[in-house]
Amino acid sequence: MALEQDQLVQLDFSEEMKTSFRDYALSVILARALPDVRDGLKPVQRRILYAMNELGLDPKKPHRKSARIVGDTMGKYHPHGDSSIYDALVHMAEDFSLSLPLVDGHGNFGSIDGDGAAAMRYTEARLSEAAMTMLENLDKGLVEFMPNFDESEKEPKVLPSMLPNLLINGTTGIAVGMATNIPPHNAGEVIDGAVAYLDNPSITDEKLMKYIPGPDFPTGGIITNADALGEIYKTGEGKLRVRTKTVIENGEAGRKNIVVTEIPYTIAGNKLKLVENLVSLMKDKSFEEIYDVRDESSKEGIRIVIEVKKDRDPENLLNGLLKKTCMEDTYTVNLLAVKDKQPIVFSLLSMVKEFIEFQEVLYTKEYEYLLNKAEQRQEIVEGLLRATDVIDLIIEILRGSTSVKQAKGCLINGETKDIKFKSAESEKEAAKLNFTERQADAILAMPLSKLIGLEILKLQEEGKELAEKIAGYKEVLGDRDKLHLVIKGRLKEYKKKFARPRRTELLNVETVGYVEEFKVEDIYVLVDKFGYTKSVDQTAFTKAGEDVLKEFNYIIPMRNTDRLCVFTAEGNMMQVKAEKIPRCRIKEKGILIHNLCKVEQQDVIFYSAYETLYDSMLLFTTKNGYIKLVSGIEFETNRNFMLATKLEDNDTVISIIRLNAGDILAENRKVVTITKNGYSLGFPLKEVSELKKTGRGVKAMTLDKKDAVDFVEVLSPERESFEYKGKTVQSKKIKLRARGGKGQKVTL
């Protein structure tokens, strides 16, 4: 159906985007990602705890299926995905994430290793003791309630938290354009800090830090830049370095063990990442000192054992591991929370202040509630005591009345009309009655057993107790110092219940550099025809049979401190440190040379150890017939890549031969070249010029237009033959001529 013109609403696209994004951002900030500064909870966490409280899941009750809790939370208060609700429920049960878990989980709720929790249908949960400090006063009207998403239920805007949950448990969250990352703290220390603030509201940040010196992570560990905490707590932002706690123990066979007993909080819930990182470093030989890595953690605690090879320095290895792994990590602090629907970065002092101000409101409302309840009870007790004095008259009124309403009217207002009395005197006395409505209800509901003398005595004693309580409540409400004493008393009770020794050490430790330890040894680098490369020690190479070694096109002897130089047909040279070449058994495959250096699609034609290359001369020959000698010193570089020789367009290097000083100086050495069309030329080696690597070279032989050099060899007089294309060629067939001349047809 077509819309009329007056039914169309025209909107500016940019304005609509701004408005919609602003609404979305506000929703994420206030309704999802950031905690309230008063109770330290995000909306989903608050709703889960409230739903559990409504289900009666206090610590003394049996656990209930997590699926039921998630269902109630989603159906009544949090209309989002069930997985996000269950994730929040699981997080509140993790003792490695929270200082005081708010949920007591039963079943598989995941582990510090990084194992996920079982499905919600398999796990059960109930509230923890710590959670009850945030919920037990909900029935006293301490906080405001608001309608839920469909206005069918009511939920609290904030929980009446009697503990500084935001500082004790911390939180993390990412909103739009902002993020919060509040570290957990020691419950006893935070309570001491709150009490210190109550004693001295003008306390400074420095003095407050004597009570709350720094974060206390559930996983323990060490904060190595404790001096940064002062600035972080003042500004609400900064970075901490957190480190594993380790001990060095004696191991087997004279080895030392580095034992990790506590891990950084940044990998809480992902300990397996650290173990895998250490194992990978051991396998790829990044740290030669590591003999073995194993995880011996159990219910008793973390225990990751790093075995150090004999005669290696465990302290030096530890310094390297701290630098290369998440054994030392950075924790970014951002004390961001919501106050009055505004995200604010708090300092430590202002966060404690917000908690105390919230407590003043809560305790004031609690004592107003208690006072009101006591005064109502006192009113009833006074009415019952008065009623016992005129009980005969009350009985006469009840017997003479035709309805409860008629009797109640007489008790409250002295209305005697239509009530039958035994005498006019009784009627006159009844007209004087003036009980309150609450007292009248209590009198009408009073059983006759209350007329026993002992029961009357109990009422009198209760009246005295109520009078004392009312006086005490009024005293607290009328004196701020008295109110603070009550708050401090309750906080100290919680400290006895929840305080535990500090786990995280606060130190100022400089990171020590790692000194690479190498046990210099001879190795052999083996490269097969497909380019798979590996290194083996001298013992393994010696034991290998000739039939095994035949599989390798290149066998390069070198030291483990040396570099492997890789030359390509495109005229480039790459270098690979020997330590980067995987140490393998003789029958293991190894790794492609392309994965060790930037060879990519280039053809590798020559390998050499750098130390050997440095003392040698290289004979370069290209397919277009250019030849030159280059000193190995020319290839001295710390770079992984360099240009090895200059080439013309459409030219490539077809041969690189390493020669020593004796070969160069010998008078009878000759160079043999053979082309693809079968022409050969032999000339003295001394006719080849020594040039820089940037030189093109001199002409080895004259080629036909469609011909190209295919083979080069340097021969000594005693060498009678050489192999070419699988056939044996007699050296005497290659006659000596001048370099650069026309070749002759060679018979294979």
N, C-alpha and C positions, 0 to 999 in steps of 0.2 A: 504494500500500500504506500503510495507516494505521500511524503510529508508536505504539509503546507509551509509556505515561506515563514510564517510567524512561529512555526514549531521548530525551526532550525536555530541552533545556538552557535554562533561563530566565536572561536577562541583563537587567540594568538598562540602559535605552537611553542615559542620560547617561554612565554609566561606560564603556560600550562606545564611545561617540563620543569620549570623552576618550582612551581607550587607542588607538583606531584613528588619531585625528588626531595623537597624539604619535608613533606609529610612522611615520606618513606624513611628519611634519615632520622627524623624525630622518633618515629616508631621503633627503629632499631636501637637508638640510644637509650630511650626510656623504657621500652617494653621487652627488650631482649638481651642486649649485650653488656650493659653496665650495671653494677650493684648500687643499691641505696646505701648511703653513708651511715644510716642509722642501724640497720640490721645486717648489712654486709651481704645481702642476698640479691641475686637476679630474680626477675619475676617468675621464671620457671622453677627455680629452686624453692622460692617462697610458696608457690602453689602446691608443689609436691609435698612439702612438710605440712602444710595446712590440710591437704587431702588425707594424709596419713593420720593426722591428729583427729580428723573427723571420723576416720575409720576405727579410732580407738587403739592405734598401734603403738602404745607407749612401751617403754623398755621391759615392763613386767608381763606384757601380753605375748602370745605366740607370734611368730613371724607369719606374714601374709604374702601370698603370691605377688610378685612384682607386676605381673600383667594386670592384676586387679587395681593396684595403686596407680599404674600408668593410665588405665581405663578411666578411673574416677577423676584423675587430674585432667585428662584430655576432655572428658565429657562434661565436666562441671566448670573448669577454670581456665584451662590452657588449650585453646582450640588449634593446636599445631600438630606436627607429625609426632607419632608415638615414639619413633626412634630418637628424636631429640630429647624427649622427656625421659626416656629410659637412660640415655647417655648421661643426663644430668643426675639422675638417681644413682647410677653407678659411680659417678665422680664423687658424690657426697659420701660414698661408702669406702673410698680408697684411703687407707691409712698412710700410704706413701705420697698422697697428694695434699691431704689436710692434716693439720695438727690435731684437731678434734673432729673426727668424722661425725657427720650429722645423721647418718643412716647406719643401722646395724644390719649388714647384709648376711644372708645365709645361702650358701651355694657358691658357684663359680662366678665371682665378680671381677675376674681378670687378675693380673699379677703385675709386679714391678718389671717383669721381663718384657712386657708389651703384649701378653696374651689378652685377647678380648674377653669380655664377660659372656656367659652363656645367654641364650635367648631368654626373654623376660618370663616365658612360661615355665622355665626351669628354676628360676631363682626366687628367693623370698626375702622380705625385708621388714624392718620395724624401726621406730625412732630410737636414736641413741640417747644416752643421758645428757650429752651436750645439747642436743636438739630440744630437750624439754625445758632448758633454761630460756628458750626463745618462744615457747608455746604455752607453758602452764598457766599463764595469767590472761589468756585470751578471753576467758569468761568474765573478766572483771571490767570490761569496757575501757581498757587502757589505750587501744588504738582504734582508728576509724575503719569502718568497713565500707565497701563499695559494691555496686552490682557487678556480676560477672558478665561475660560477653553477650549473653542473651537475656540478662536480667532475671534469670530464674533462680539464681543463688546469690549469696553475698560472700565476698572474700576480703581479707584484711589488706589494707593499703601497705602496711608494714607490720612485721611481727614484733611483739614486745620483747625484744632481745635484752636479757639482763647480762649478757656477756659481750665484750667487744669482738664480735665474730669477724668483722672485716679485717682487723689486724691479726687476729689469732690464726684464721684459716687462709687469709689472703684470697685472691681471685685473679682471673685473667679473662679478657674479653676484647673482641675487635668490633668496633662500631663503624659508623661512616665518618671518615676523616679523623678518627681518634681511636685510641686503644688504652686499656687499663692492664696493669701488671703489678699487682700488690703481693709482695712475698708473705708467706706465713711467718708468724712469730711465736715465741714461747708463751703459753697461756699465763704461767705464773708471773713472768716479767711484765706482760701487758697489764695484768691486774695491778701489779705493784705500781706501774706508771700511772694508771687511772687513779689509784689511791693517793699517789703523790700530787697529782693535779688537784684532787679534792682538798688536800691539805694546803696547797699553795697554788691558787689559780693563776698567779703571775709567774709561774715557773718558766724557765728558759728552755730552749731546745737542748742546750748542752747538759743541763741538770736532768732533764727528762730522759736523756740517753744513758744516764747512770742506771736507770731502772730498765729501760728498753734499749740495750746496746746495739742491737741489730737483728736481722732476720734469723729465725731458727727453723731450718728446713726439716721436714719429717725424715728425709733421707740422710740427714747429717751432712758430712763433708766439711770443707773449709772455705771461708771467704778470705781471699788473699789480699784484698785492698780495703781493709777495715777503715782506713783513714778517710775513704771517700764517703762513708756513711753520714758524717756530719753534714756535708753539703747536700747529699741526697735527701735526708730527712728535713732539711730546711726548704729546699726547692720542690720536693716531691718527684724529682726526676734524676736519673743517673744510671750508671752501669756498675755491676758488681762482677768480679771474677770468682767463680766457684770451682772448687777442685775436689777431686776424689781424696779420700783418706786412705793412706797406704802404710803397710809395714813391710820390712824386708826380713825374711826368714831364711834359715838354712834349709836347702833342699837335698835331693838325692845326688849321689856321685860327685859331691863337692860343689854342686851348683847352688846359686842363690835364687830365691823366689821373691818377686814383688807381688804382694797380696793386697788387692783392693778390698777394703772392708766397708767403705761407704762411697756412694756415687753422687755426682752433682744433681741438684734438684731439677736441672734443665732436661735430664734424661730419665726422670722418674716416670715409670710406666713404659720405658723403652730401653731397659738394661741390655737387652739382646743386641741392640745397635752397637753398644760399646764392645761387647764380646766379639761380634762379627768384624768390627773394625780392627780389633787386635789380631784376630786370626788372619785377616787379609794381609795385614802388614807382615805377619810371619811368613805367609805363603809367597808373597811377591818379593821377599828378601829386602824390604825397605829398611828393616832393622835386623842386621845379621846376628845381633846378640840374642834374639829371642829363640829359645830352644823349643818351647811348647806353651800353649795357652789352653786353660780349661776353666770351666765355671763350676765351682763347688758350692754354690749358694744353696741354702736350705731355709727352713722355717726359723732357724736360729739367727740368720742374717746373711748379708752379702759376703761372698768370698770368691773373688776372681783371681786365679793364680797365673802369674806370668813367670815361667821358668827361664832363667838367664843362663846362657852358655857358660861353661867353666872358664875362669880367668877373664871374665868380662865385668865391667863396672856397672852394677845395678843402679846406682845413683845417676850415672850418666844416661843410661837407657831410660830411666824414669823421666828425666828432663826432656828427652826426645819425645816420649809418648805423651807427655803433657802438652807439648807443642803441636803434635800431629793428630791427636785424637780428641774425643770429647771427654777425656779424663779431666780436662780443664776447659771451662766454657764461660760464656758471658751471659749474665742475667740482667736484662734491662728492667729497671724499676720505673713505674709510672703510677703514682698514687692518685688515680682518677676515679671519682665516684659521683653519684647523682645526689644533689641536695636541692629540694624545692623545684624539681623538674629541670635543674640546670646541671650540666656536667662540669665539675670543678676539680682542679688539681690541688690536693691538700698537702700540707706538711704533716709530719708526725704529730706535732703539737696540736694543730688544728683538727686532726682526725680524732685525737683523744678528747679534745674539747667538745667536738660534735657528739661523741658518745656520752660524755657526762651530761651535756644539756639534754640529750634524749632521755637519760636516766632520771633526771630531775622531773621531766614531764611524766614519765611512766610511774615513778614512785609517788608523785603528787596525786595522780589519778588513782593509783592503787590505794593510797591512804584515804582518799576521799570516798572510794568505794567501801573500804573497811569501816570508815566512820559512819557512812550512811547505813550500812548493814547492821552495825552495832547499835546505832540509834533506833533503828526499826525494831530490833530485838528488845532493846531496853523499853521501848514503848509497849511492847506486848507483855513483857515480864511485869512491868508496873501495872498494867491493866489486869493481869491474872491475880496479882497480889491484892489489888483493890477488890477484885471480884470475890476473893475468899472471905473478905470481911463482910460482904453483903450477900453471901451465897444463898441464904434462905429467900431473900427478896428476889434474886435472879431466878431461882427455881419457881417461885410463885408466878413471876412474869411469864416464864416459859410454859407453865401449866395453863395459864389463863389466856395465852395467845392462840390465835387460830392459824398463824403462819410464821415462818422464820423471819419473813420481812417485817411483820408486825412486831415481833420480839426484838429484832435488831433496831427498829426505829425507836423503841422505848429505851434501849440501852444507850443509843447515841444521843437522841434528842429529848428523852423523857416523855415521849408520846404515849399516853395511857389510854387513849380512846379505844373503846371496844375490847379492852383487855379485862378479864374478870379477876378481881382481887378479893382476897378473903376479908379485907377490912379497908376502910377509908384511909387509915394510917399508912397501910402498905402502898396504896395508890399515891398518897402524898410523897412518900419516900422515893417511889419509882420516878415521879416527875422530876426529881432532882438529879437523876443519873445523866452523865455526860461523857461516856466512854468514846474514844475515837473509833473510826470504822475498822481499823486494823485490830484494835483491842476487842471490839465487839465480835469480829470474826473468830479471833482466838478463843474468846469465852464460849461462843457457841460450839466450837470444835473441841473444847476441853473435856477430856474423859473424867468421870467421877473419881478415878484413882488419884487425880491431882490434888484432891482434898485431904489426902493423908498428911499428917503433920510433917513427916520426913520430906515429902514432895514439896510442901510449902517452904521448908527450910532450904531445900535446894534452889527454889526460885529466888529466895532472899540472897543466897550466896551468889547466884548467877547475876543478880542485879548489881551486887557490889563489884563483881569482876567486870561487868559491862561498863560500869561507871569509871573504873580504873582504865580500861582500854580506851574509852572515849576520850578521857583526859589525855592519855598518851598520844592518841591519833591527832588530837587538836594541837598538842604541843609540837609534834613533828611538822604538821602543816603550817603552824604559825612561826616556826623558827627554821631558817635555811640551814643553819649549822646542824641542827638535830636531824634534818632530812639527809644531809651528807653523812652523818654518823650511821644512819640506817643503810645507805647505799654502800658505805665502806664495809659494814658488817656483813652484808650479803656477798660482796665481792670477795672478802676474805674466806667465807665459807666455800665459795666456788674455787678459790685457789687451793684449799685443802683437798678438794675433790679432783681437780683437773691438772694441777701443776705436776711437772715432771722435769728431770734434769735437762739442761741444754744439750742439744746434739751437735749443732754447728759451731765450729771454732771460728773465732774472729782474729785474724792475723794480718800482718803486713809482710808479705813475702814477695821478693823479686823473682821473676821467672829466669831461671838459669839456662843459658844456651846449651844446646846439645853438641857434643864433640863426636863426630863420626869415628867409630872404631873399626879398623880393618885389619884383619889378619892376612897379611900379604901371602898369596899362594899362587902357584902356577895352575892355569886352567886351559881347556881347549874349547874353542867355539866351533860347533859343527853346524853346517848348513847343507840341507839336502837340495835336490833338483827343483823342488817346489818353493823353496825359500823359507822353509821352517827352520828356525834357529834356536839353539840351546847351548848351554855351557855345561861342561862336566869337569870334575876335578881330575888331577893327574892319575890317581889310583884307578878311577873308573875307566879312563881312557886306556891305561896300560892293560887292564884286564879284558878289554874288548877285542874280539877276534877280527881278523882281516876281512872276513866276509861281511861283518857288521859295518866296518869302517868304509867299505866300498860303496855303501848307500849314500855317502855324503860327498857332494861335489867340492866342498871347501872345508878344510880343517885348518883352523887358525890358532896356533899356540900363542898365549898371552898371559898376563897377570890379571888378577881380579881388580887391580887398581888402574888398569889401562883402559883405553877406549878402542872400540871397533870402528874402523873407517870403512864406509860403504861407498863405492864409486859406481856411477851409473853411465849408461851409454849416452845420456843427454849431457854429459860433461859436468855433473854435479858430485859433490861429496857430502855425505852425512856422517855424523858421529853418534855412537851409542855407548854410554858408560857400561863397563863390564858388569857392574852391579845390577844394571837394569835387565840384563839378559837372563832369563829364568834358568836357574840351576836345576837340571833334570837328571833322571836316570838315563842311561845310554839308549834304552829302547823307547823312552817317552818321546812324544811328538815335538814338543817345543812350541814356539809361537812364530807366526809369520813375520819376516823382517819388515814388512810394510807396516806392522803395528808397533814396531819399536822406533821407527824414524819416519821422516816425511818422504819416503820413496814413492808412495802412491802408485801410479801406473808406469813408472820408469823401470827400465831393464837394468838389473844389477849385473855388473860384469867383473867386479874385482872387490875382494875383501882384504883388509890388512889390519894388524894391530898397530896402534899409533907409535908405540915405542920402536917397533921394527921399521916402520915407515920413515921415521925421523932420521935414521942412519942409512937410508937407501936412496936410490935413484929410480924414478918411474919412467918407463918407456911407453909413451902414448902413441897410438896409431889410429887414424880415422879411416872411414870407408872411402873417403875421397882421396886417400893416398898421402895424407900429411902425417909426419912423424917428428917426435921431439923427445928429449930427455928433460925431466923436471926433478929438481932436488926435493927430497921429502920434507926438508925444512920449510918449503913453500906452503905446506899444508898445516902449519902450526896455527891453531886457533882454539878459542874456548867456545866458539859458536857451534851449534848443532848442525848448521848448514852453511856451505860455501860453494862458490864456483870453482871447479877443479881445472878446467881448461877452456880456452876460447874455441868456438866452433863457427864455421860458416853456415849459411842457410842450407838446409837439407843434408847436413853432414852429422855423423854420429861417431862416437868412439867405439871401435870394434875390439880393441885389445889394450890392456894395461899390464906390463910385465915389470916386476920388481927386480932390480939389479943391485948387487953390492959393489963396493969399490973395486974389488978384484976383477969383476966382469968388465967394468968401464976401462980399466987400465990395460987389460990384456990386448995384445996386438992381433991375436988370431980369432977374436970373436966376430961372427958374422950374423947379420939380420936377414932372415928369409921372409919374403912376403909372397902370398899367393892370392890371386884374384878369383872372383866368382866364375870368370870365363876360362880359368885354368892357366893363366899366365903367371910366371914366377920370376922373382928377381932376388939375388943375394948380393949384399954389399957389406963392407966392414962396419962394425958398430961405431968405430971412431969417427965415421963420417956423419953421424947423427949429432946435431947441435944441442947443447944444453941451453934451454930457454926458461923464461918465467912461465908460471901457469897461465898468464894472460896472453902468451904468444900463441900464434896459430900453428907453428911448426914449419918444417921444411918438407920438400917433395920427396917421398920415398920412391915412387916409380910413376912413370907416365901411364895413364889409363885411357882406354877407349871411352867414348861418350857413355855407353851403356854398361860399362864395367865398373867394378868396385872391389876394394881390398876386402878379402874374406878371412885371411889367416896371417898371423905374424908369429915368428919364433926367433929366439936368439940361440945360436948353436956354437958349441966349442969344437975344436978339431977332432977330439976323441969321440965325438958323438956321431955315429955312422948313419943314424936314421931318426925319423920323427913320425908321429902319427898325424894324419890329416883325413878327416871325414871317414874315420874307421879303417883307413888303409895306411900301410907303412911306406914312407917315401925315403929313398936313399939320399943321404945328404950330398953325396958327390955329384948327383944329378943337377944340383942347383949351383951353377957356375957363378963365381964372383964377378961383378960388374960395377960400374960407377953408380952411386945412388942417384935416383931420378931418371934413369934410363928406361927404355922400353923392355918389358919382360919377355921371356921366352916361354913357349908352350911346355908344360911339364907333363910327363907321363907318370900316372899314378900306378 
